[in-house]
Amino acid sequence: MGRRDRAAVQAPRQADMVAVMDALRRVVRALRVSTRAAERRFGISGAQLFVLEKLVEAPAPSVDHLAARTLTDQSSVSMVLTRLEKRRLVVRRVSEEDARRVEIALTPAGRALARRAPEPAQERLVAGLRRLRPTQLRLLARGLAALVHALEVAGEPAGMFFEERPSPRRLGRERRGRRSA
């Protein structure tokens, strides 16, 4: 293959890479702007606001159920719930129907905050994904999975957007603080 032929093949590839990078930048920017606004205005992260919005729709009969509604894993949702509980925005209580289950609901303060807050970017992202045709969604999922594999981060926890897990050092301080409280 000559130099001119390689350039002709690389030009569309370069354009596709620019389009992907621009799209990812726009999505990440929307999520970052949304979470910063929530932090500035309400003192909570975008992930926490997203969970509050899901609880506005209906209380959750379990953490697993809420994880499914937020399209994330149980441990990430549990971490967000712990932070919301500390702020007294949500409450976990033993189910009246099944004492083995813990239900999650908004407190009056949580409901009031959710009423004042704008729609979180995660909600718009999920709505956008739902608008895709099934074949588009499947292709996007496969493409992103291939990108994650190429980046060698497939084994990393996904977590919720901009809701970082505490460092081991910070986690130790938080645990010590709970024991002394």
QUICOR-V154732 format. One record per pair of residues at least 24 apart in sequence whose ideal C-beta (glycine too) atoms are under 7 Angstrom apart, sorted by the first residue. I is the first residue (numbers start at 0). J is the second residue. D is the distance in Angstrom with one decimal. If there is no record, write none. Layout:
BEGIN
I_J_D ; I_J_D
END
This chain:
BEGIN
26_124_6.9 ; 29_120_4.7 ; 30_120_4.7 ; 30_121_6.9 ; 30_160_4.9 ; 30_161_6.4 ; 31_161_6.6 ; 33_119_5.6 ; 33_120_3.4 ; 34_160_7.0 ; 34_161_4.4 ; 37_116_6.7 ; 37_119_6.9 ; 41_112_5.8 ; 41_116_6.0 ; 43_86_6.9 ; 44_161_5.9 ; 44_162_5.3 ; 45_119_5.3 ; 45_120_6.2 ; 45_121_6.4 ; 45_160_6.2 ; 45_161_5.6 ; 46_79_5.4 ; 46_159_3.8 ; 46_160_5.9 ; 46_161_6.3 ; 46_162_3.5 ; 47_79_5.5 ; 47_82_6.1 ; 47_83_5.6 ; 48_116_5.6 ; 48_119_4.5 ; 49_119_4.5 ; 49_121_4.2 ; 49_122_6.4 ; 50_76_6.7 ; 50_79_5.0 ; 50_80_6.8 ; 50_83_6.5 ; 51_83_7.0 ; 51_88_6.5 ; 51_105_6.8 ; 51_109_5.8 ; 51_112_6.6 ; 51_113_4.5 ; 52_113_6.2 ; 52_119_5.9 ; 52_122_5.8 ; 54_89_6.5 ; 54_103_6.5 ; 54_104_6.6 ; 54_105_4.8 ; 55_105_6.7 ; 55_110_7.0 ; 55_113_4.8 ; 58_102_5.9 ; 58_103_6.3 ; 58_104_3.9 ; 59_102_6.7 ; 59_103_4.4 ; 60_94_7.0 ; 60_100_6.5 ; 60_102_5.6 ; 61_100_5.6 ; 61_101_6.7 ; 62_103_6.9 ; 65_103_5.9 ; 70_125_6.5 ; 71_157_6.9 ; 71_159_5.4 ; 72_157_6.7 ; 75_158_4.8 ; 75_159_4.9 ; 75_162_6.9 ; 78_164_6.7 ; 79_159_6.2 ; 79_162_5.8 ; 83_109_6.9 ; 88_112_6.2 ; 121_160_6.0
END
